Amino acid sequence: MKYVKNDNAFKVGDLVHTTRTVSSCYAGHFEKGTRVRIIGISEGGYDLVDEYGNRVIETGFDSVCKG
């Protein structure tokens, strides 16, 4: 038996869009459908940035999809 890595996960640098409104406790939010780039992945989920440099961190793992 061997370990086979799941290769369908999102990676840092992927361009995606939000599946729901994702917010930060101090900075604001991205509305559903906003096109964003993944800039980090942690225990709290994806860290996102939009084309204007606005960032929201730890958005959960259900917050984005390809698109």
Residue pairs with C-beta under 8 A, 6 or more apart in sequence:
10 16
10 38
10 41
10 46
10 64
10 66
11 38
11 41
12 38
12 39
12 40
12 41
13 37
13 38
14 37
14 38
14 66
15 35
15 36
15 37
16 35
16 36
16 37
16 38
16 64
16 65
16 66
16 67
17 33
17 34
17 35
17 36
17 64
17 65
17 67
18 30
18 31
18 32
18 33
18 34
18 36
18 48
18 59
18 63
18 64
19 32
19 62
19 63
19 64
19 65
20 32
20 62
20 63
21 29
21 30
21 31
21 32
22 29
22 30
22 48
22 56
22 59
22 60
22 63
23 29
23 30
23 56
24 55
24 56
24 57
27 54
27 55
27 56
28 54
28 56
29 56
30 36
30 48
30 50
30 54
30 56
34 50
35 50
35 51
35 67
36 48
36 49
36 50
36 64
37 48
37 49
37 50
38 46
38 47
38 48
38 64
39 47
39 48
39 49
39 55
40 46
40 47
40 57
41 47
42 57
42 58
44 57
44 58
44 59
44 60
45 58
45 59
45 60
45 61
45 63
46 58
46 59
46 60
46 61
46 63
46 64
47 55
47 56
47 57
47 58
47 59
48 55
48 56
48 57
48 59
48 63
48 64
49 55
